[in-house]
Amino acid sequence: MAVLATAAARRAPVRGGRALVAAAVLVGWLVLWLALRGIHTLPLGTAELTPLHRRFNEINDAVGAGRNSNPVFLYVFNEIRLVIDNLVTFLQALVAQPSYGRPVPVVGWLGVVALVGYVSWVFGNVRVAALAVAGFVLFGLQGLWRESMDTLALTVAAVLVSLLIGIPLGVWAGLSDRVHRLATPVLDFMQTMPTFVYLAPLTLFFLIGPASATIATLVFATPPAVRITAHAIRSVPATTVEAAESLGATRRQTLATVLLPMSKRTVVLGVNQTIMAALSMVTIAALIDAPGLGKTVVKALETLDVGTAFNAGLAIVVLAIVLDRVTTAASERTATGVPPAEGRGRVEDARRRGRRAARWRRPLVLTGGVLTAVCIWLSHTYVWAAQFPAGSGVGGAIARTADSATAWAQGSFSGVTGGLRDVVTTLLLNPFEALLTGSPWWLVGAVVVALGALFGGRRAAATAAVCVALIVGTGLWRDSMTTLASTVAATVIVLALGVVVGVWMGRSALADRLIRPVLDAGQTMPAFVYLVPFLALFGASRFTAIVAAIVYAAPVTVKIIADGVRGVPQSTVEAAVSAGSSTWQIITKVQLPMARGALALATNQGLIYVLSMVVVGGLVGAGALGYDVVAGFSQGQLYGKGLAAGLAIVLLGVMFDRITQAAAHRAATAPGGR
């Protein structure tokens, strides 16, 4: 304990000095705000446009006029759009839309359900197959079969192209240090961008519709495939590779017989993450006319129809859970060679049982394949097996129940929800927003650069300065500050929640076992889904977006902090206990200080997740940059302003990411940091 105290004493002046400087900067900001409030705030009306916005509109008009004559569009963008459109149309014709002169798809509901169940069993286990069948049957009972199949078709199309691009790039990055160094900052940048900002620039080149929605989705979903594949290749032990090379294996043979087989499980995990990212983006892409469940949710949110939004949101959640469970089970089977349900004991015992069951598995697989083919033929031939039977009333019942629950909650808890909204808005959000939007732009910029230099270093400060200047250039400074206020307010609450729950999980194995599955489930749900229940509770307001952002960002923040606390050496904790430290002292003087690298990383991820959700909240009254983007899609004269808003969102994300990543790196590399 004495050693710990000595080390802490050595580090305390540095951290204490930074804290004092940061406090001085904030106090100085407050004093100057009182003196300069309302000066140089760069306001812009809702319908006002800057020269940059008009220039973007002119570019959009020029691109539209030359789309069928410009060689770049004729032979590049139009051809890409045509290929993707044909792929999406084919998949929709296969399972979702009437096609080839038929009033129904090529494969009807019975064939799809049978195929999904069969594939889930082959690559997973019986439990996963039962879950998949039940989930897909629920889509039909909800009255959302066609919408669900449209969403599935777009997701599959985007995932196929993402994996076709991402896995080879990931293998290349895994084999080449130079490619890895070049790809990492690009992937970091792409993964810090909220989903919203992919949409506007892509509509400029590919118009709106299913093709552009699929292209936006595959662009968003490719980074996980590249990153995880590269990590898998680079994680193969060097001794194994050297052994293969010493036996005379060529580079290609080493890749085919050593690297890829040994990284198979991690690559399948990359497929899982790619699918989850694609599904999240497909629902958001409803804003650019992507068909499916996302469009149903968007229309319902626009009219504040909570029941319809909840019914479609439930279908999105079920689809996400099914896809996640199937790919996770496939990953576990890849690791053990047996179904996950059989691999819960010792791996060797599970493998022996798997070998004994292998002689029965092949006939069962063949029989299941024949039965699945029969179901597909029936669904192709007979209307009763092609069109899901109507009249179940389940979807209507779900919507009516959601509406009734909303009315009851708003009537019974209006005092609580209204009070909570007023307290957070009055005590946290309004003061901070007034400070940001009422300060001169150059003062806010100076404060951001100073804090960036203090916590992230000179490079972070330089990045912050460039981002601030470019945000001013977008003409949307005030809206950017409003979005920044909501993001920081939500992040403060997320971090407070993350520290409390994360420390609990990090110190208690039982709490971790109980809470982590809930957090894992929360991370599978697309961002859209979080808006629906809070819209029911709080109505359309910026507070709704903030609460949704808190819940959306909490899982990743809590898990990072929990892992950081658990990573503190047990010997260190035991030394503190033996020295007579109380639980509070152990947490505040040992575990949290030694997990400050994890705390900084949690801040980074919390900010990025909150920002992505706050801008989506533009659909439910959050205003600011999110509203500007949505208005740009719906009103042609505001397209340029929406594109500028997307750029401002990117700049905020880059600024947050660079400062907090630099702070996390500094904290992790400091003595005692984790």
Buried (B, 14 or more C-beta within 10 A) or exposed (E): BEEBEEBBEEBEEEBEEEEEBBEEBBEBBEEBBEEBBEEEBBEBEEEEBBEBBEEBBEBBEEBEEEBEEBEEBEEEBBEBBEEBBEBBBEBBBBBBBBBEEEEBBBBBBBBBBBBBBBBBBBBBBEBBBEBBBEBBBBBBBBBBBBBBBBBBBBBBBBBBBBBEBBBEBBBBBBBEEEBBEEBBEEBBBBBBBBBBBBBBBBBBBBBBBBBBBBBBBBBBBBBBBBBBBBBBBBEBEEEEBEEBBEEEBEEEEBBEEBBBEBBBBBBBBBBBBBBBBBBBBBBBBBBBBBBBBBBBBBBBBBEBBBBBBBBBBBBBBBBBBBBBBBBBBBBBBBBBBBBBBBBEEEBEEBBEBBEEEEEEEEEEEEEBEEEBBEBBBBBBEEEEBBBBEEEEEBBBBBBEEBBEBBEEBBEEEEEEBBEBBEEBBEEBBBEBBEBBBBBBBEBBBBBBBBBBBBBBBEEBBBBBBBBBEBBBBBBBBBBBBBBBBBBBBBBBBBBEBBBEBBBBBBBBEEBBEEBBEEBEBBBBBBBBBBBBBBBBBBBBBBBBBBBBBBBBBBBBBBBBBBBBBBBBEEEBBEBBBEEEBEEEEBBEBBBBBBBBBBBBBBBBBBBBBBBBBBBBBBBBBBBBBBBBBBBBBEEEEBBBBBBBBBBBBBBBBBBBBBBBBBBBBBBBEBEBBB
